[in-house]
């Protein structure tokens, strides 16, 4: 490998006068490799940032299910989710006290008068299996709410959307 050298003398000032010189040697073969490494590193960083940006956009698009629901739908569905959680909590309390899951009428008699009543354009249905299981379903019945989700909850306290 052929080496090219150059000496560059740079003066340094110390107390207002030139006191020493700085020598720089340049190796032509090494400079080409260093430049290629720097370029490859820069391209790698750009590719990594591009991949991260793509994954972020793909994840944010699927997290909301694609297009975002209108604000009124988000508000109503959140209210229905809270109502389903209230039903599930009432069922847990009822089964602990009576040994079996209760109907809406039985749950209302225990102290929750509005439990399971139609609200926000949704109607509620309760499917019971004695002391084994229950499933509460909230179905949109308002004609102004086509395509809104049907929500369910069971003893696991997990809300499903259909």
VMD Tcl script that builds the backbone (N, CA, C; Angstrom):
set m [mol new atoms 486]
animate dup $m
set s [atomselect $m all]
$s set {name element resname resid chain x y z} {
  {N N UNK 1 A 0.845 -1.160 0.000}
  {CA C UNK 1 A 0.000 0.000 0.000}
  {C C UNK 1 A 0.901 1.237 0.000}
  {N N UNK 2 A 0.543 2.178 -0.840}
  {CA C UNK 2 A 1.329 3.395 -0.954}
  {C C UNK 2 A 0.815 4.411 0.049}
  {N N UNK 3 A 1.700 5.042 0.743}
  {CA C UNK 3 A 1.327 6.016 1.755}
  {C C UNK 3 A 1.757 7.397 1.311}
  {N N UNK 4 A 0.816 8.300 1.368}
  {CA C UNK 4 A 1.144 9.689 1.059}
  {C C UNK 4 A 1.205 10.443 2.369}
  {N N UNK 5 A 2.220 11.257 2.507}
  {CA C UNK 5 A 2.344 12.023 3.735}
  {C C UNK 5 A 2.417 13.489 3.404}
  {N N UNK 6 A 1.884 14.278 4.274}
  {CA C UNK 6 A 1.986 15.730 4.140}
  {C C UNK 6 A 2.192 16.279 5.529}
  {N N UNK 7 A 3.001 17.271 5.613}
  {CA C UNK 7 A 3.227 17.906 6.899}
  {C C UNK 7 A 2.630 19.294 6.831}
  {N N UNK 8 A 1.755 19.561 7.768}
  {CA C UNK 8 A 1.131 20.867 7.855}
  {C C UNK 8 A 1.574 21.463 9.178}
  {N N UNK 9 A 2.104 22.634 9.124}
  {CA C UNK 9 A 2.559 23.292 10.338}
  {C C UNK 9 A 1.582 24.384 10.694}
  {N N UNK 10 A 1.038 24.279 11.851}
  {CA C UNK 10 A 0.087 25.275 12.317}
  {C C UNK 10 A 0.678 25.987 13.528}
  {N N UNK 11 A 0.734 27.278 13.483}
  {CA C UNK 11 A 1.295 27.988 14.634}
  {C C UNK 11 A 0.278 28.079 15.764}
  {N N UNK 12 A 0.735 28.006 16.986}
  {CA C UNK 12 A -0.110 28.180 18.162}
  {C C UNK 12 A 0.396 29.396 18.915}
  {N N UNK 13 A -0.511 30.196 19.395}
  {CA C UNK 13 A -0.113 31.406 20.112}
  {C C UNK 13 A -0.079 31.112 21.597}
  {N N UNK 14 A 0.973 31.512 22.225}
  {CA C UNK 14 A 1.092 31.407 23.665}
  {C C UNK 14 A 1.588 32.754 24.160}
  {N N UNK 15 A 0.784 33.414 24.879}
  {CA C UNK 15 A 1.098 34.730 25.414}
  {C C UNK 15 A 1.446 35.715 24.305}
  {N N UNK 16 A 0.683 35.679 23.231}
  {CA C UNK 16 A 0.842 36.668 22.180}
  {C C UNK 16 A 1.938 36.388 21.177}
  {N N UNK 17 A 2.683 35.283 21.250}
  {CA C UNK 17 A 3.719 34.989 20.271}
  {C C UNK 17 A 3.580 33.539 19.811}
  {N N UNK 18 A 4.135 33.256 18.711}
  {CA C UNK 18 A 4.081 31.908 18.171}
  {C C UNK 18 A 5.144 31.090 18.879}
  {N N UNK 19 A 4.722 30.003 19.523}
  {CA C UNK 19 A 5.675 29.269 20.340}
  {C C UNK 19 A 5.931 27.850 19.869}
  {N N UNK 20 A 5.000 27.243 19.115}
  {CA C UNK 20 A 5.241 25.865 18.704}
  {C C UNK 20 A 4.474 25.578 17.414}
  {N N UNK 21 A 4.747 24.435 16.840}
  {CA C UNK 21 A 4.090 24.025 15.609}
  {C C UNK 21 A 3.414 22.676 15.827}
  {N N UNK 22 A 2.340 22.446 15.055}
  {CA C UNK 22 A 1.591 21.200 15.144}
  {C C UNK 22 A 1.755 20.479 13.831}
  {N N UNK 23 A 2.085 19.213 13.864}
  {CA C UNK 23 A 2.317 18.444 12.651}
  {C C UNK 23 A 1.171 17.459 12.439}
  {N N UNK 24 A 0.655 17.418 11.226}
  {CA C UNK 24 A -0.421 16.491 10.887}
  {C C UNK 24 A 0.062 15.614 9.754}
  {N N UNK 25 A -0.068 14.324 9.902}
  {CA C UNK 25 A 0.280 13.397 8.822}
  {C C UNK 25 A -1.006 12.775 8.302}
  {N N UNK 26 A -1.075 12.642 6.986}
  {CA C UNK 26 A -2.269 12.124 6.341}
  {C C UNK 26 A -1.907 10.897 5.549}
  {N N UNK 27 A -2.614 9.808 5.799}
  {CA C UNK 27 A -2.378 8.555 5.098}
  {C C UNK 27 A -3.515 8.385 4.103}
  {N N UNK 28 A -3.227 8.405 2.832}
  {CA C UNK 28 A -4.266 8.360 1.791}
  {C C UNK 28 A -5.067 7.069 1.858}
  {N N UNK 29 A -4.452 5.929 2.092}
  {CA C UNK 29 A -5.164 4.654 2.164}
  {C C UNK 29 A -6.110 4.604 3.338}
  {N N UNK 30 A -5.684 5.126 4.459}
  {CA C UNK 30 A -6.503 5.124 5.666}
  {C C UNK 30 A -7.679 6.095 5.507}
  {N N UNK 31 A -7.490 7.191 4.841}
  {CA C UNK 31 A -8.549 8.184 4.663}
  {C C UNK 31 A -9.693 7.602 3.847}
  {N N UNK 32 A -9.402 6.808 2.832}
  {CA C UNK 32 A -10.456 6.204 2.018}
  {C C UNK 32 A -11.296 5.235 2.838}
  {N N UNK 33 A -10.652 4.424 3.672}
  {CA C UNK 33 A -11.377 3.465 4.509}
  {C C UNK 33 A -12.206 4.181 5.567}
  {N N UNK 34 A -11.658 5.223 6.140}
  {CA C UNK 34 A -12.377 5.981 7.162}
  {C C UNK 34 A -13.599 6.648 6.555}
  {N N UNK 35 A -13.461 7.197 5.375}
  {CA C UNK 35 A -14.594 7.838 4.700}
  {C C UNK 35 A -15.691 6.845 4.373}
  {N N UNK 36 A -15.300 5.644 3.936}
  {CA C UNK 36 A -16.286 4.613 3.625}
  {C C UNK 36 A -16.996 4.151 4.888}
  {N N UNK 37 A -16.264 4.011 5.983}
  {CA C UNK 37 A -16.878 3.609 7.247}
  {C C UNK 37 A -17.867 4.668 7.721}
  {N N UNK 38 A -17.494 5.918 7.605}
  {CA C UNK 38 A -18.381 7.005 8.026}
  {C C UNK 38 A -19.639 7.039 7.169}
  {N N UNK 39 A -19.489 6.854 5.877}
  {CA C UNK 39 A -20.638 6.846 4.971}
  {C C UNK 39 A -21.548 5.655 5.275}
  {N N UNK 40 A -20.974 4.487 5.485}
  {CA C UNK 40 A -21.771 3.298 5.818}
  {C C UNK 40 A -22.494 3.496 7.150}
  {N N UNK 41 A -21.819 4.078 8.123}
  {CA C UNK 41 A -22.455 4.356 9.413}
  {C C UNK 41 A -23.608 5.318 9.272}
  {N N UNK 42 A -23.429 6.363 8.477}
  {CA C UNK 42 A -24.500 7.337 8.256}
  {C C UNK 42 A -25.697 6.690 7.572}
  {N N UNK 43 A -25.438 5.885 6.550}
  {CA C UNK 43 A -26.528 5.187 5.853}
  {C C UNK 43 A -27.239 4.230 6.806}
  {N N UNK 44 A -26.495 3.549 7.664}
  {CA C UNK 44 A -27.101 2.650 8.653}
  {C C UNK 44 A -28.019 3.397 9.604}
  {N N UNK 45 A -27.587 4.556 10.057}
  {CA C UNK 45 A -28.429 5.357 10.962}
  {C C UNK 45 A -29.690 5.813 10.254}
  {N N UNK 46 A -29.570 6.262 9.016}
  {CA C UNK 46 A -30.744 6.703 8.255}
  {C C UNK 46 A -31.725 5.544 8.058}
  {N N UNK 47 A -31.207 4.360 7.740}
  {CA C UNK 47 A -32.077 3.194 7.564}
  {C C UNK 47 A -32.768 2.809 8.874}
  {N N UNK 48 A -32.048 2.849 9.975}
  {CA C UNK 48 A -32.636 2.516 11.275}
  {C C UNK 48 A -33.735 3.516 11.645}
  {N N UNK 49 A -33.480 4.791 11.428}
  {CA C UNK 49 A -34.502 5.805 11.716}
  {C C UNK 49 A -35.718 5.633 10.808}
  {N N UNK 50 A -35.475 5.311 9.550}
  {CA C UNK 50 A -36.587 5.073 8.622}
  {C C UNK 50 A -37.432 3.881 9.050}
  {N N UNK 51 A -36.785 2.805 9.478}
  {CA C UNK 51 A -37.512 1.619 9.946}
  {C C UNK 51 A -38.298 1.936 11.211}
  {N N UNK 52 A -37.702 2.687 12.129}
  {CA C UNK 52 A -38.411 3.056 13.360}
  {C C UNK 52 A -39.619 3.932 13.047}
  {N N UNK 53 A -39.465 4.868 12.120}
  {CA C UNK 53 A -40.577 5.736 11.727}
  {C C UNK 53 A -41.706 4.914 11.098}
  {N N UNK 54 A -41.346 3.963 10.233}
  {CA C UNK 54 A -42.348 3.104 9.604}
  {C C UNK 54 A -43.105 2.278 10.648}
  {N N UNK 55 A -42.378 1.663 11.577}
  {CA C UNK 55 A -43.021 0.845 12.613}
  {C C UNK 55 A -43.915 1.704 13.508}
  {N N UNK 56 A -43.486 2.905 13.847}
  {CA C UNK 56 A -44.295 3.802 14.674}
  {C C UNK 56 A -45.604 4.136 13.958}
  {N N UNK 57 A -45.528 4.480 12.681}
  {CA C UNK 57 A -46.739 4.816 11.927}
  {C C UNK 57 A -47.648 3.605 11.755}
  {N N UNK 58 A -47.079 2.448 11.514}
  {CA C UNK 58 A -47.888 1.239 11.349}
  {C C UNK 58 A -48.580 0.876 12.655}
  {N N UNK 59 A -47.880 1.018 13.771}
  {CA C UNK 59 A -48.465 0.684 15.067}
  {C C UNK 59 A -49.544 1.683 15.465}
  {N N UNK 60 A -49.318 2.959 15.216}
  {CA C UNK 60 A -50.324 3.958 15.599}
  {C C UNK 60 A -51.568 3.838 14.732}
  {N N UNK 61 A -51.435 3.370 13.494}
  {CA C UNK 61 A -52.605 3.191 12.632}
  {C C UNK 61 A -53.444 2.004 13.088}
  {N N UNK 62 A -52.811 0.929 13.575}
  {CA C UNK 62 A -53.568 -0.246 14.006}
  {C C UNK 62 A -54.061 -0.124 15.435}
  {N N UNK 63 A -53.431 0.703 16.252}
  {CA C UNK 63 A -53.840 0.837 17.650}
  {C C UNK 63 A -55.234 1.409 17.764}
  {N N UNK 64 A -55.579 2.328 16.905}
  {CA C UNK 64 A -56.906 2.937 16.937}
  {C C UNK 64 A -57.891 2.204 16.045}
  {N N UNK 65 A -57.464 1.084 15.453}
  {CA C UNK 65 A -58.347 0.349 14.565}
  {C C UNK 65 A -58.505 1.032 13.214}
  {N N UNK 66 A -57.499 1.763 12.793}
  {CA C UNK 66 A -57.566 2.457 11.517}
  {C C UNK 66 A -58.072 3.868 11.734}
  {N N UNK 67 A -59.234 4.148 11.162}
  {CA C UNK 67 A -59.802 5.483 11.303}
  {C C UNK 67 A -60.365 5.664 12.714}
  {N N UNK 68 A -60.177 6.828 13.253}
  {CA C UNK 68 A -60.671 7.120 14.602}
  {C C UNK 68 A -62.187 7.289 14.572}
  {N N UNK 69 A -62.836 6.818 15.625}
  {CA C UNK 69 A -64.284 6.951 15.735}
  {C C UNK 69 A -64.630 8.406 16.031}
  {N N UNK 70 A -65.827 8.831 15.628}
  {CA C UNK 70 A -66.251 10.192 15.937}
  {C C UNK 70 A -66.296 10.409 17.456}
  {N N UNK 71 A -66.127 11.648 17.915}
  {CA C UNK 71 A -66.092 11.911 19.363}
  {C C UNK 71 A -67.335 11.415 20.108}
  {N N UNK 72 A -68.527 11.598 19.535}
  {CA C UNK 72 A -69.739 11.164 20.244}
  {C C UNK 72 A -69.758 9.650 20.415}
  {N N UNK 73 A -69.287 8.922 19.413}
  {CA C UNK 73 A -69.222 7.467 19.535}
  {C C UNK 73 A -68.226 7.068 20.619}
  {N N UNK 74 A -67.082 7.731 20.669}
  {CA C UNK 74 A -66.094 7.424 21.700}
  {C C UNK 74 A -66.661 7.677 23.091}
  {N N UNK 75 A -67.386 8.773 23.252}
  {CA C UNK 75 A -67.982 9.105 24.549}
  {C C UNK 75 A -69.023 8.062 24.940}
  {N N UNK 76 A -69.927 7.731 24.008}
  {CA C UNK 76 A -70.985 6.772 24.308}
  {C C UNK 76 A -70.427 5.381 24.592}
  {N N UNK 77 A -69.481 4.937 23.786}
  {CA C UNK 77 A -68.907 3.599 23.977}
  {C C UNK 77 A -68.160 3.531 25.314}
  {N N UNK 78 A -67.488 4.602 25.701}
  {CA C UNK 78 A -66.828 4.630 27.008}
  {C C UNK 78 A -67.850 4.528 28.128}
  {N N UNK 79 A -68.969 5.229 27.983}
  {CA C UNK 79 A -70.045 5.133 28.980}
  {C C UNK 79 A -70.613 3.726 29.073}
  {N N UNK 80 A -70.768 3.065 27.946}
  {CA C UNK 80 A -71.286 1.691 27.933}
  {C C UNK 80 A -70.268 0.734 28.550}
  {N N UNK 81 A -68.990 0.942 28.277}
  {CA C UNK 81 A -67.956 0.116 28.911}
  {C C UNK 81 A -68.027 0.232 30.433}
  {N N UNK 82 A -68.221 1.450 30.923}
  {CA C UNK 82 A -68.328 1.660 32.368}
  {C C UNK 82 A -69.576 0.960 32.916}
  {N N UNK 83 A -70.665 1.000 32.173}
  {CA C UNK 83 A -71.895 0.327 32.607}
  {C C UNK 83 A -71.681 -1.185 32.670}
  {N N UNK 84 A -70.966 -1.738 31.686}
  {CA C UNK 84 A -70.681 -3.175 31.698}
  {C C UNK 84 A -69.788 -3.559 32.881}
  {N N UNK 85 A -68.811 -2.729 33.180}
  {CA C UNK 85 A -67.973 -3.002 34.355}
  {C C UNK 85 A -68.790 -2.936 35.646}
  {N N UNK 86 A -69.755 -2.021 35.693}
  {CA C UNK 86 A -70.637 -1.929 36.861}
  {C C UNK 86 A -71.491 -3.195 36.993}
  {N N UNK 87 A -71.980 -3.700 35.876}
  {CA C UNK 87 A -72.764 -4.942 35.885}
  {C C UNK 87 A -71.899 -6.105 36.373}
  {N N UNK 88 A -70.680 -6.210 35.846}
  {CA C UNK 88 A -69.789 -7.313 36.226}
  {C C UNK 88 A -69.439 -7.247 37.716}
  {N N UNK 89 A -69.203 -6.043 38.227}
  {CA C UNK 89 A -68.890 -5.913 39.650}
  {C C UNK 89 A -70.100 -6.290 40.507}
  {N N UNK 90 A -71.293 -5.896 40.065}
  {CA C UNK 90 A -72.508 -6.264 40.789}
  {C C UNK 90 A -72.706 -7.786 40.769}
  {N N UNK 91 A -72.395 -8.410 39.662}
  {CA C UNK 91 A -72.505 -9.876 39.573}
  {C C UNK 91 A -71.519 -10.557 40.518}
  {N N UNK 92 A -70.306 -10.049 40.602}
  {CA C UNK 92 A -69.326 -10.617 41.538}
  {C C UNK 92 A -69.821 -10.532 42.971}
  {N N UNK 93 A -70.358 -9.381 43.316}
  {CA C UNK 93 A -70.879 -9.191 44.674}
  {C C UNK 93 A -72.061 -10.119 44.925}
  {N N UNK 94 A -72.958 -10.229 43.930}
  {CA C UNK 94 A -74.159 -11.043 44.085}
  {C C UNK 94 A -73.805 -12.528 44.219}
  {N N UNK 95 A -72.895 -13.023 43.377}
  {CA C UNK 95 A -72.534 -14.442 43.445}
  {C C UNK 95 A -71.831 -14.766 44.761}
  {N N UNK 96 A -71.079 -13.833 45.303}
  {CA C UNK 96 A -70.413 -14.062 46.589}
  {C C UNK 96 A -71.443 -14.158 47.720}
  {N N UNK 97 A -72.524 -13.383 47.615}
  {CA C UNK 97 A -73.528 -13.361 48.678}
  {C C UNK 97 A -74.578 -14.467 48.532}
  {N N UNK 98 A -74.902 -14.848 47.284}
  {CA C UNK 98 A -76.022 -15.771 47.049}
  {C C UNK 98 A -75.624 -17.106 46.417}
  {N N UNK 99 A -74.389 -17.260 45.986}
  {CA C UNK 99 A -73.954 -18.533 45.419}
  {C C UNK 99 A -74.318 -18.733 43.964}
  {N N UNK 100 A -74.971 -17.783 43.347}
  {CA C UNK 100 A -75.330 -17.860 41.929}
  {C C UNK 100 A -75.379 -16.442 41.370}
  {N N UNK 101 A -75.210 -16.332 40.058}
  {CA C UNK 101 A -75.308 -15.024 39.422}
  {C C UNK 101 A -76.766 -14.594 39.366}
  {N N UNK 102 A -77.012 -13.285 39.425}
  {CA C UNK 102 A -78.380 -12.779 39.470}
  {C C UNK 102 A -78.817 -12.102 38.190}
  {N N UNK 103 A -80.122 -12.024 38.012}
  {CA C UNK 103 A -80.710 -11.316 36.875}
  {C C UNK 103 A -80.623 -9.812 37.131}
  {N N UNK 104 A -80.981 -9.021 36.122}
  {CA C UNK 104 A -80.983 -7.571 36.318}
  {C C UNK 104 A -81.924 -7.164 37.445}
  {N N UNK 105 A -83.074 -7.811 37.520}
  {CA C UNK 105 A -84.038 -7.474 38.573}
  {C C UNK 105 A -83.456 -7.779 39.963}
  {N N UNK 106 A -82.797 -8.912 40.090}
  {CA C UNK 106 A -82.189 -9.271 41.372}
  {C C UNK 106 A -81.051 -8.307 41.734}
  {N N UNK 107 A -80.256 -7.923 40.743}
  {CA C UNK 107 A -79.166 -6.987 40.996}
  {C C UNK 107 A -79.702 -5.607 41.387}
  {N N UNK 108 A -80.792 -5.185 40.721}
  {CA C UNK 108 A -81.403 -3.893 41.060}
  {C C UNK 108 A -81.969 -3.916 42.469}
  {N N UNK 109 A -82.518 -5.039 42.879}
  {CA C UNK 109 A -83.076 -5.158 44.226}
  {C C UNK 109 A -81.972 -5.083 45.287}
  {N N UNK 110 A -80.745 -5.417 44.901}
  {CA C UNK 110 A -79.611 -5.361 45.826}
  {C C UNK 110 A -79.053 -3.944 45.991}
  {N N UNK 111 A -79.578 -2.980 45.210}
  {CA C UNK 111 A -79.144 -1.605 45.435}
  {C C UNK 111 A -78.637 -0.824 44.242}
  {N N UNK 112 A -78.740 -1.326 43.055}
  {CA C UNK 112 A -78.321 -0.578 41.867}
  {C C UNK 112 A -79.523 -0.397 40.947}
  {N N UNK 113 A -80.361 0.616 41.192}
  {CA C UNK 113 A -81.629 0.750 40.477}
  {C C UNK 113 A -81.502 0.968 38.970}
  {N N UNK 114 A -80.408 1.554 38.486}
  {CA C UNK 114 A -80.278 1.831 37.052}
  {C C UNK 114 A -79.476 0.763 36.313}
  {N N UNK 115 A -79.126 -0.297 37.015}
  {CA C UNK 115 A -78.267 -1.323 36.428}
  {C C UNK 115 A -78.984 -2.048 35.289}
  {N N UNK 116 A -78.362 -2.060 34.111}
  {CA C UNK 116 A -78.901 -2.798 32.979}
  {C C UNK 116 A -80.014 -2.113 32.219}
  {N N UNK 117 A -80.324 -0.857 32.562}
  {CA C UNK 117 A -81.363 -0.146 31.812}
  {C C UNK 117 A -80.760 0.414 30.529}
  {N N UNK 118 A -81.582 0.538 29.516}
  {CA C UNK 118 A -81.115 1.063 28.235}
  {C C UNK 118 A -80.585 2.485 28.413}
  {N N UNK 119 A -79.467 2.751 27.804}
  {CA C UNK 119 A -78.896 4.099 27.847}
  {C C UNK 119 A -77.969 4.322 26.675}
  {N N UNK 120 A -77.820 5.560 26.289}
  {CA C UNK 120 A -76.930 5.986 25.206}
  {C C UNK 120 A -77.175 5.213 23.910}
  {N N UNK 121 A -78.405 4.796 23.680}
  {CA C UNK 121 A -78.742 4.075 22.459}
  {C C UNK 121 A -78.357 2.612 22.471}
  {N N UNK 122 A -78.049 2.078 23.632}
  {CA C UNK 122 A -77.682 0.669 23.780}
  {C C UNK 122 A -78.698 -0.026 24.670}
  {N N UNK 123 A -78.912 -1.306 24.380}
  {CA C UNK 123 A -79.730 -2.155 25.243}
  {C C UNK 123 A -78.834 -3.245 25.816}
  {N N UNK 124 A -79.152 -3.679 27.028}
  {CA C UNK 124 A -78.328 -4.668 27.734}
  {C C UNK 124 A -79.055 -5.995 27.835}
  {N N UNK 125 A -78.294 -7.082 27.717}
  {CA C UNK 125 A -78.822 -8.435 27.860}
  {C C UNK 125 A -77.882 -9.208 28.770}
  {N N UNK 126 A -78.444 -10.050 29.609}
  {CA C UNK 126 A -77.651 -10.816 30.565}
  {C C UNK 126 A -77.935 -12.300 30.376}
  {N N UNK 127 A -76.892 -13.079 30.106}
  {CA C UNK 127 A -77.003 -14.533 29.971}
  {C C UNK 127 A -76.334 -15.158 31.181}
  {N N UNK 128 A -77.088 -15.980 31.924}
  {CA C UNK 128 A -76.592 -16.582 33.165}
  {C C UNK 128 A -76.463 -18.089 33.039}
  {N N UNK 129 A -75.500 -18.643 33.754}
  {CA C UNK 129 A -75.316 -20.082 33.849}
  {C C UNK 129 A -75.157 -20.434 35.326}
  {N N UNK 130 A -76.206 -20.159 36.111}
  {CA C UNK 130 A -76.194 -20.463 37.543}
  {C C UNK 130 A -75.042 -19.793 38.258}
  {N N UNK 131 A -74.211 -20.615 38.911}
  {CA C UNK 131 A -73.051 -20.075 39.621}
  {C C UNK 131 A -71.773 -20.231 38.796}
  {N N UNK 132 A -71.921 -20.730 37.574}
  {CA C UNK 132 A -70.754 -21.015 36.738}
  {C C UNK 132 A -70.252 -19.795 35.959}
  {N N UNK 133 A -71.161 -19.073 35.325}
  {CA C UNK 133 A -70.722 -17.988 34.443}
  {C C UNK 133 A -71.867 -17.027 34.152}
  {N N UNK 134 A -71.486 -15.856 33.660}
  {CA C UNK 134 A -72.455 -14.897 33.143}
  {C C UNK 134 A -71.811 -14.169 31.971}
  {N N UNK 135 A -72.670 -13.590 31.134}
  {CA C UNK 135 A -72.192 -12.768 30.027}
  {C C UNK 135 A -73.193 -11.645 29.835}
  {N N UNK 136 A -72.714 -10.421 29.973}
  {CA C UNK 136 A -73.549 -9.247 29.739}
  {C C UNK 136 A -73.188 -8.685 28.373}
  {N N UNK 137 A -74.207 -8.353 27.575}
  {CA C UNK 137 A -74.003 -7.846 26.222}
  {C C UNK 137 A -74.708 -6.504 26.078}
  {N N UNK 138 A -74.012 -5.537 25.518}
  {CA C UNK 138 A -74.596 -4.227 25.211}
  {C C UNK 138 A -74.632 -4.093 23.701}
  {N N UNK 139 A -75.852 -3.942 23.151}
  {CA C UNK 139 A -76.050 -3.886 21.706}
  {C C UNK 139 A -76.620 -2.531 21.325}
  {N N UNK 140 A -76.061 -1.861 20.298}
  {CA C UNK 140 A -76.631 -0.583 19.876}
  {C C UNK 140 A -77.979 -0.809 19.187}
  {N N UNK 141 A -78.992 -0.049 19.596}
  {CA C UNK 141 A -80.314 -0.179 18.992}
  {C C UNK 141 A -80.770 1.123 18.338}
  {N N UNK 142 A -80.062 2.190 18.560}
  {CA C UNK 142 A -80.399 3.483 17.969}
  {C C UNK 142 A -80.105 3.439 16.471}
  {N N UNK 143 A -81.083 3.839 15.645}
  {CA C UNK 143 A -80.891 3.827 14.190}
  {C C UNK 143 A -79.816 4.833 13.751}
  {N N UNK 144 A -79.500 5.795 14.597}
  {CA C UNK 144 A -78.477 6.785 14.268}
  {C C UNK 144 A -77.066 6.275 14.581}
  {N N UNK 145 A -76.958 5.030 15.000}
  {CA C UNK 145 A -75.656 4.471 15.379}
  {C C UNK 145 A -75.318 3.200 14.585}
  {N N UNK 146 A -75.406 3.264 13.256}
  {CA C UNK 146 A -75.049 2.067 12.481}
  {C C UNK 146 A -73.540 1.841 12.531}
  {N N UNK 147 A -73.150 0.589 12.684}
  {CA C UNK 147 A -71.733 0.244 12.707}
  {C C UNK 147 A -71.056 0.426 14.057}
  {N N UNK 148 A -71.804 0.876 15.063}
  {CA C UNK 148 A -71.201 1.018 16.393}
  {C C UNK 148 A -70.999 -0.376 16.975}
  {N N UNK 149 A -70.014 -0.573 17.832}
  {CA C UNK 149 A -69.682 -1.922 18.308}
  {C C UNK 149 A -70.679 -2.474 19.316}
  {N N UNK 150 A -70.794 -3.797 19.307}
  {CA C UNK 150 A -71.504 -4.525 20.355}
  {C C UNK 150 A -70.445 -4.921 21.377}
  {N N UNK 151 A -70.709 -4.649 22.636}
  {CA C UNK 151 A -69.737 -4.903 23.696}
  {C C UNK 151 A -70.227 -6.013 24.612}
  {N N UNK 152 A -69.291 -6.826 25.114}
  {CA C UNK 152 A -69.633 -7.906 26.042}
  {C C UNK 152 A -68.647 -7.913 27.205}
  {N N UNK 153 A -69.102 -8.490 28.314}
  {CA C UNK 153 A -68.230 -8.696 29.474}
  {C C UNK 153 A -68.655 -9.984 30.145}
  {N N UNK 154 A -67.705 -10.667 30.771}
  {CA C UNK 154 A -68.014 -11.892 31.504}
  {C C UNK 154 A -67.321 -11.849 32.860}
  {N N UNK 155 A -67.253 -12.970 33.533}
  {CA C UNK 155 A -66.695 -13.026 34.889}
  {C C UNK 155 A -65.211 -12.667 34.935}
  {N N UNK 156 A -64.544 -12.718 33.821}
  {CA C UNK 156 A -63.120 -12.351 33.789}
  {C C UNK 156 A -62.913 -10.839 33.836}
  {N N UNK 157 A -63.999 -10.077 33.753}
  {CA C UNK 157 A -63.977 -8.602 33.767}
  {C C UNK 157 A -63.293 -8.022 32.538}
  {N N UNK 158 A -63.193 -8.814 31.480}
  {CA C UNK 158 A -62.595 -8.336 30.221}
  {C C UNK 158 A -63.715 -7.959 29.269}
  {N N UNK 159 A -63.635 -6.758 28.717}
  {CA C UNK 159 A -64.650 -6.282 27.779}
  {C C UNK 159 A -64.229 -6.657 26.374}
  {N N UNK 160 A -65.168 -7.282 25.652}
  {CA C UNK 160 A -64.921 -7.638 24.256}
  {C C UNK 160 A -65.724 -6.733 23.352}
  {N N UNK 161 A -65.197 -6.479 22.164}
  {CA C UNK 161 A -65.852 -5.612 21.199}
  {C C UNK 161 A -66.084 -6.410 19.917}
  {N N UNK 162 A -67.320 -6.390 19.454}
  {CA C UNK 162 A -67.673 -7.163 18.239}
  {C C UNK 162 A -68.328 -6.258 17.223}
}
mol reanalyze $m
mol bondsrecalc $m
mol representation Tube
mol addrep $m
